[in-house]
Amino acid sequence: MNNKRKISRRDFLKLLAAGSATALGGYLLSEFAPWLDYEEQATETWTAQNFSAPLMTLVHSATLAANGHNTQPWKFAIKDNAIEIHPDTSRRLPVVDPSDREMWISLGCALENMLVAARASGYNAEVTYPEQADFIHVQLSADTPQASPLFDAIPLRQNTRSAYDGRLVKNEDLEQLQALQLEPGVTLQFATNPTAMETFLEYVNLGNLAQYADTAFVDELIAWLRFNKKEALSSLDGLYSACSGNPQVPRWLGQMFVAGTKPQQQADADAAKFRTSPIAVAVSSESDNKTSWVRTGQVYERLALTMTSLEIKSAFLNQPIEVSSLRGQFQSAIGLGSSLPQLLVRFGYADAMPRSLRRPVEEVLI
Ligand SMILES: Cc1cc2nc3c(=O)[nH]c(=O)nc-3n(C[C@H](O)[C@H](O)[C@H](O)COP(=O)(O)O)c2cc1C
């Protein structure tokens, strides 16, 4: 009797499927490195640490600020009773931000977090703006610590790019946001009714159509996208897919997908999200110079921390301001007069998204 069993076609296909699944599993295992724990790294990023020098705590708070493409375009110099915030020009975004406007706004966001943390830690802070010098100087002196909801909001704030739940913002919360303390020359313009929201959206659409038709813009964006956690964990910067609600994929696939996104597809996706947000706000300033940009960043970060303390989520849609040919049109369309639009933000209620990462303080010290 012949004991050899013949493999049927069905068994062969089963074996083939099992083999392919194992190969795919192996690929995913090596590509996405599940033993690298993203959540652990994010918790370390966003939790207060014991630093060797007390002022490093303030630098840590500053690094948790919003910043364009999460390039973290900053370097900090700790001096006797002072901290300087310098731009890291190796992290410029020459296509989307050719004049370094958003880079200085990002430094303003970092400054605001630093000032909130300084007050909470018992320092009085005096700021010298970058009118002459190419950096921000923060002089610190001992004061009584002032606890604040804004300080508690620093590790909770995030740019939440998901669709929101459409609920209206509570009146008393909106009033608190509208009464936010501003910086000289900086104003907030809220779009609180459907007509004003549609005007904002019209320009977001035009901005998306222009940006996604520009290969230089798309290439620069791709360079800062982190398509899987292995990439995010190795650079500790950039835009990690999961933070924007996108799946983890190998770089080649993500790159192909983003490069192949049609401008209209991007405009439609952002429009759908915009329409789930009951309110939007434009931050504008009297002039376009380093000091105005830093002050704009401060006001934005203060607004974002205040929203966070009220459990309101927000996300940027700066397209109509980043596309230079649209900026002036947007300025007139929303009735800003001579004030220059700097940032556009939608807000409302939503669940939190995965947190973004930051490079450790030691890496951003001069
Ligand atoms: C000046 C500036 C411009 C930004 N522009 C955009 C934008 O156009 N679209 C967007 O989704 N996020 C934008 N962001 C948000 C950043 O991508 C975000 O702050 C960064 O990825 C870090 O994530 P986090 O804010 O959740 O910590 C901008 C932030 C700043 C400060």
The ligand as an ORCA input file, in Angstrom:
! r2SCAN-3c Opt
* xyz 0 1
  C       2.312     77.979     12.679
  C       1.645     76.631     12.651
  C       1.052     76.176     11.475
  C       0.394     74.939     11.446
  N      -0.256     74.569     10.308
  C      -0.994     73.444     10.319
  C      -1.839     73.113      9.215
  O      -1.949     73.882      8.240
  N      -2.540     71.959      9.262
  C      -2.472     71.126     10.344
  O      -3.150     70.095     10.346
  N      -1.713     71.438     11.424
  C      -0.989     72.572     11.433
  N      -0.261     72.901     12.544
  C      -0.293     72.006     13.720
  C       0.971     71.196     13.847
  O       1.064     70.250     12.805
  C       1.011     70.513     15.229
  O       1.067     71.509     16.201
  C       2.196     69.584     15.364
  O       2.088     68.503     14.469
  C       2.334     69.015     16.770
  O       1.165     68.344     17.140
  P       0.334     68.783     18.440
  O      -0.044     70.225     18.257
  O      -0.855     67.877     18.457
  O       1.225     68.606     19.629
  C       0.394     74.131     12.606
  C       0.991     74.589     13.779
  C       1.597     75.855     13.815
  C       2.176     76.361     15.100
*
